[in-house]
Amino acid sequence: MTTHAVESGYPPLSLLEKAAKVLVAFQSAQPRLTLTEVVERSGIARSSAHRILDQLVQLRWLEREGRDYRLGMGMLELGALAAHHNRLRRAALPHLHALHESTGHLVHLTVLDGAEVVYLERIGGSDDSGVPSRVGGRQPAHCTAAGKAILAFSDGALVEQVIRHGLRPRTPRTITHPESFRHELAMVRERGVAFDHEEGYRGVSCVAAPLRGAGRAVASLSVCGNGAHRELERIAPAVLGCARSVWQSMFGPGRHTHRPARQQPADEAPPAHRVPQTVMDDMVSWLRFSQWM
């Protein structure tokens, strides 16, 4: 047992936990890492990190080019298999393409991970390059329409967790006061859609609808664009309709009714309305990995 483990009161990490920490080190916008960078990001001792990196290269989970390591084809193959069977993305994709065609703007599919949203899909053209999003990328939930759409139909404890995490300003329009943020989510529940008027990035506006039945939201769909704030009210019904269509594609007729007037308790959502967390985790992991490949 290491001195650190004895002093902290925690048992030493297993080999699997160490390998997981090494892989998690690659969860950043930087696709290549040196041994030193892996050690700094993972907190694993240099000798252990070096052995684990070599083993992961042999397994094809990582690739090595000179002094640099990056995620390998073995990891991509495993992740692609998980994504292939993912019900949410498969059900949403044709509707996302149709929404992009009808609005002419960038379309996202997002899920909530802690206090951040993760982009699972991004559909747009060259004209949307000014919107700083990417598949597998993350943004603070409190300053995005996608995040607010999910939080408005989430458990109240989760909302308070996000508030405690900090409503940090990204632009002068970011909502940073807790009571104002709670009021904003109440308005989202009343309207059924969420808006982002340059709250995350200057010049970028979005409208989002939650993907849900009668209970908590499992994801959200959004339409974003540079200078699109004048069109958001017009686009909102199409975004809400797209979310309902995706939900119906997943669960069939009769299970896509939205009740925007009030927040539903978490225990009102039937089990069939919930995407298993393990499936969601697999999909998020694959999309992060595939972005770097």
Disulfide bonds with the S-S distance in Angstrom:
Cys206-Cys224 2.28
